[in-house]
Amino acid sequence: MSNAQVRSAEQVAQLTAKGTFQGDVLWWSLRDVELPAEEFKKAWVAAGLSEAALPEMPTPLRVIKNAGQEVFQGELARGLLFRQVVKRDDGSVIFAIVREEPHADGTVTYAQEAKVMVDAQGKLTTDNDTHAQVQQIATSYARLFGKYQAREIRKSIIATVVACDGIMIREAGGVYWVPSKHAQTVRALSGIVKSVGGSTFALLPIHQTPEGSETLGAAARVSITGQLDELAAEMRVWKAEGVGDIRSVTLERRLTEFESLRDRVAMYRDVLSMRADDLNAQLNQLQTDGRALLDSVLASREKPAPAPEQVAAAEEPVPSKTLVTPAPF
């Protein structure tokens, strides 16, 4: 065992030593499966998890696009394109399977080989049911219809962890620490993930030690500093370019994000004894700049009421310049 591995094992022992429960380090492995969306949604909500973290229910349009991507990325479909052609007012969508033929003179010709249509209710029809790729699309479409894919569930897991004030403690991602106040949610999430056949969700309870607090506090600073840097860069661009087309609702949303971030800083400071004075100072400056920009945006949108004399002048009839032929005597 290398010295690095020994140090790692010692750190784990220190982090998990008995003391005040600080939270959980967690990671997971999600099997690449398709799950019936309605059933998974019911189980997710029944476990007490937020429905807002789930993706939208799969629409026929999204399913046919996923099926097309699955079929046309292989060698079998080389030279073939799957393109959306028309989206009708009734909700139906038409796709075309087109063969692309490059020529020696540098020109390219296209020939449509089949048409695939999906209506608003999800029924799939085609004008060429013997076409090999049409048959593959129909098979994939039937398999994917009404189901969440693993990549969508993975996004929901991450959204839930982030909503629980989770911080990434590994640069490459995939390992998070979540504070103890969200322990119940994390365990509900663990149960849901484990219910997906072959998937795993690991929880490592962390108890307070000086070394553990120092390690997690450093990770928390890196996480928050990264978010602050992104917000500060955005603010610098806005200040340099002026209010322009910035929407007031965008700035109001950013101010809300600043307050949320301030709450996280306070929590990590209390739980992990994390240094926070410089982070709060940066947040104060961002909030000041954000409010100043918001005031400028609101002022630029307000049109002053016209003066009474301007209104009166506008109401006076303008003399006609139309030439009138005099009536004969």
C-alpha positions in Angstrom: 0.0 0.0 0.0 1.4 3.4 -1.0 2.0 6.3 1.5 -0.8 8.2 -0.4 -3.2 5.3 0.3 -2.2 5.1 3.9 -2.8 8.8 4.4 -6.2 8.4 2.7 -7.1 5.5 5.0 -6.1 7.6 8.0 -8.1 10.6 6.8 -11.2 8.3 6.5 -10.7 7.1 10.0 -10.4 10.6 11.3 -13.4 11.8 9.4 -15.6 9.0 10.6 -14.5 9.1 14.3 -17.3 9.4 16.8 -18.3 12.9 17.6 -21.0 15.4 16.7 -22.7 14.2 13.4 -21.8 16.7 10.7 -23.3 15.1 7.7 -22.7 12.5 5.0 -20.2 12.0 2.3 -22.1 10.3 -0.6 -21.6 8.9 -4.1 -23.6 6.7 -6.3 -23.5 4.5 -9.4 -26.7 4.5 -11.5 -27.4 1.6 -13.8 -28.1 2.5 -17.4 -31.8 1.7 -17.5 -35.1 3.1 -18.7 -37.7 3.5 -15.9 -41.5 3.9 -16.3 -41.9 7.6 -15.7 -45.2 7.6 -13.8 -44.2 4.8 -11.5 -40.8 6.4 -10.7 -42.5 9.8 -10.1 -44.9 8.2 -7.6 -42.1 6.5 -5.7 -40.0 9.6 -5.7 -42.8 11.8 -4.3 -43.9 9.1 -1.8 -40.3 9.1 -0.4 -40.7 12.8 0.4 -38.4 14.0 -2.4 -39.2 17.2 -4.3 -41.1 16.7 -7.5 -39.5 19.9 -8.9 -36.2 17.9 -9.1 -37.7 15.5 -11.6 -37.5 16.0 -15.4 -40.7 16.8 -17.3 -42.7 13.8 -18.3 -41.3 12.4 -21.6 -43.3 13.9 -24.5 -43.7 12.1 -27.9 -41.4 14.7 -29.5 -38.6 14.1 -27.0 -39.0 10.3 -27.3 -38.8 10.3 -31.1 -35.7 12.5 -31.0 -34.1 10.1 -28.5 -35.0 7.1 -30.6 -33.6 8.8 -33.7 -30.4 9.7 -31.9 -30.0 6.1 -30.8 -30.5 4.7 -34.2 -28.6 7.1 -36.4 -25.4 7.3 -34.4 -24.2 3.9 -35.5 -22.3 2.6 -38.5 -25.5 1.2 -40.0 -26.9 4.7 -40.5 -23.7 6.2 -42.1 -24.8 8.6 -44.8 -28.3 8.9 -43.4 -29.8 11.9 -41.7 -32.8 12.1 -39.4 -34.3 15.6 -39.6 -37.3 17.3 -38.1 -39.2 18.8 -41.0 -42.5 20.1 -39.8 -44.2 20.8 -36.5 -48.0 21.2 -37.0 -50.5 23.3 -35.0 -52.2 20.0 -33.9 -49.0 18.9 -32.1 -47.9 16.4 -34.7 -44.3 16.4 -35.9 -42.9 15.0 -39.1 -39.3 13.8 -39.5 -37.5 12.8 -42.7 -34.9 10.2 -43.3 -32.6 11.6 -45.9 -29.5 10.0 -47.6 -26.6 12.4 -48.1 -24.4 11.7 -51.1 -21.1 13.6 -51.5 -19.6 13.7 -55.0 -16.1 14.1 -56.4 -16.8 17.6 -57.7 -17.5 18.8 -54.2 -21.3 18.9 -54.5 -23.7 17.0 -52.2 -27.1 15.7 -53.1 -29.9 14.6 -50.8 -32.6 12.1 -51.4 -35.5 11.5 -49.0 -36.1 7.8 -48.2 -38.8 7.8 -45.7 -41.1 10.0 -43.6 -41.9 9.4 -39.9 -44.7 11.2 -38.1 -45.7 11.3 -34.4 -49.0 12.8 -33.4 -49.8 14.6 -30.1 -51.1 11.4 -28.6 -47.8 9.6 -29.4 -48.9 7.4 -32.3 -46.1 6.8 -34.8 -46.8 6.4 -38.5 -44.6 6.2 -41.6 -44.8 6.1 -45.4 -42.2 3.4 -45.6 -42.6 0.7 -43.0 -40.1 -1.6 -44.8 -37.2 0.8 -44.4 -34.5 -0.6 -42.0 -34.0 2.6 -40.0 -37.7 3.2 -39.8 -38.2 -0.2 -38.2 -35.3 0.4 -35.8 -36.8 3.8 -34.8 -40.2 2.2 -34.3 -38.6 -0.4 -32.0 -36.6 2.2 -30.0 -39.6 4.5 -29.8 -41.8 1.8 -28.3 -39.2 0.9 -25.8 -38.5 4.5 -24.7 -42.1 5.7 -24.7 -43.3 6.8 -21.3 -39.9 6.2 -19.6 -37.2 8.2 -17.9 -33.7 7.5 -19.0 -30.8 7.0 -16.6 -29.2 10.3 -17.6 -32.4 12.2 -16.7 -32.5 10.4 -13.3 -28.9 11.3 -12.7 -29.7 15.0 -13.2 -32.5 14.7 -10.7 -30.2 13.1 -8.1 -27.6 15.9 -8.5 -30.4 18.6 -8.3 -31.6 17.1 -5.1 -28.0 16.9 -3.6 -27.4 20.6 -4.6 -30.8 21.6 -3.0 -29.5 19.9 0.2 -26.5 22.3 0.2 -24.3 19.6 -1.0 -20.7 20.4 -1.9 -18.5 18.5 -4.3 -15.4 17.3 -2.6 -13.7 15.7 -5.6 -12.7 17.8 -8.6 -13.7 15.2 -11.1 -17.2 15.1 -9.5 -19.3 12.3 -8.2 -18.5 12.6 -4.5 -20.4 15.1 -2.3 -20.8 16.1 1.3 -24.2 17.0 2.6 -24.7 18.6 6.0 -26.6 16.8 8.8 -29.8 18.8 8.6 -30.6 17.1 5.3 -29.8 13.5 6.6 -33.4 12.4 6.2 -33.6 13.6 2.5 -30.3 12.0 1.7 -31.5 8.6 3.1 -34.7 8.9 1.2 -32.7 9.6 -2.0 -30.5 6.6 -1.2 -33.5 4.3 -1.0 -34.9 5.5 -4.3 -31.5 5.0 -6.1 -31.0 1.6 -4.7 -34.5 0.6 -5.9 -33.2 1.0 -9.5 -32.0 -2.5 -10.2 -28.2 -2.8 -10.0 -27.7 0.8 -8.8 -25.8 1.7 -5.7 -25.8 4.7 -3.3 -23.1 4.9 -0.7 -23.4 7.0 2.5 -20.4 7.7 4.8 -21.6 9.4 8.0 -19.1 12.1 9.1 -18.6 13.1 12.7 -16.8 16.2 14.0 -13.1 16.2 14.3 -10.6 19.0 13.8 -9.2 17.2 10.7 -12.6 16.5 9.3 -13.8 20.0 9.7 -10.7 21.4 8.1 -11.0 19.0 5.1 -14.7 19.7 4.5 -14.3 23.4 5.2 -11.7 23.7 2.5 -14.0 21.9 0.1 -16.8 24.2 1.0 -14.7 27.2 0.3 -13.7 25.9 -3.1 -17.3 25.2 -4.0 -18.6 28.6 -2.9 -15.6 30.5 -4.4 -16.3 28.9 -7.7 -19.9 30.1 -7.7 -18.8 33.6 -6.6 -16.3 33.8 -9.4 -18.9 33.0 -12.0 -21.4 35.5 -10.6 -18.6 38.2 -10.3 -17.6 37.6 -13.9 -21.2 38.0 -15.1 -21.5 41.2 -13.0 -18.3 42.7 -14.5 -19.7 42.1 -18.0 -23.0 43.8 -17.2 -21.2 46.8 -15.6 -18.9 47.2 -18.6 -21.7 47.0 -21.2 -24.3 49.0 -19.3 -27.9 48.1 -18.6 -28.6 47.6 -22.3 -31.0 44.6 -22.7 -30.7 43.3 -19.1 -34.1 42.3 -17.8 -35.0 43.4 -14.3 -36.2 39.9 -13.5 -32.7 38.6 -14.3 -31.1 40.9 -11.8 -33.8 40.2 -9.1 -33.0 36.5 -9.6 -29.3 37.1 -9.1 -30.0 39.1 -5.9 -32.0 36.1 -4.6 -29.1 33.8 -5.5 -26.7 36.1 -3.5 -28.9 35.7 -0.4 -29.1 32.0 -0.8 -25.3 31.8 -1.2 -25.0 34.0 2.0 -27.1 31.5 3.9 -24.9 28.6 2.7 -21.8 30.5 3.8 -23.3 31.1 7.2 -24.2 27.4 7.6 -20.8 26.1 6.5 -19.1 28.6 8.8 -21.1 27.4 11.8 -20.9 23.7 11.0 -17.3 23.5 9.7 -15.7 26.6 11.3 -15.0 27.8 7.8 -13.4 31.2 7.3 -16.1 33.4 5.8 -15.3 37.1 6.2 -13.8 37.4 2.8 -16.6 35.5 1.2 -19.2 37.7 2.9 -17.3 40.8 1.8 -17.4 39.6 -1.8 -21.1 38.9 -1.5 -21.7 42.4 -0.1 -20.0 44.0 -3.1 -21.9 41.8 -5.6 -25.2 42.7 -3.9 -24.3 46.4 -4.0 -23.4 46.2 -7.7 -26.5 44.2 -8.4 -28.9 46.6 -6.7 -27.3 49.6 -8.5 -27.7 47.9 -11.9 -31.3 47.0 -11.0 -32.0 50.6 -10.1 -30.5 51.7 -13.4 -32.6 49.2 -15.4 -35.8 50.2 -13.7 -35.0 53.9 -14.2 -34.3 53.4 -17.9 -37.6 51.6 -18.3 -39.7 54.4 -16.8 -40.9 57.0 -19.3 -41.6 60.5 -17.9 -45.2 61.7 -18.2 -45.6 64.4 -20.9 -46.0 68.0 -19.7 -49.5 69.5 -20.0 -48.4 71.9 -22.8 -47.1 68.9 -24.8 -50.4 67.1 -24.4 -52.3 70.2 -25.5 -50.1 70.6 -28.5 -50.5 67.1 -29.5 -54.3 67.5 -29.4 -54.4 70.6 -31.6 -55.5 69.8 -35.2 -52.8 70.0 -37.8 -53.8 72.2 -40.7 -54.5 70.1 -43.8 -52.1 70.5 -46.7 -54.4 68.9 -49.2 -55.1 71.1 -52.2 -58.8 71.7 -52.8 -60.0 72.7 -56.3 -62.3 75.7 -56.0 -65.9 75.2 -57.0 -66.8 77.1 -60.3 -68.8 80.4 -60.0 
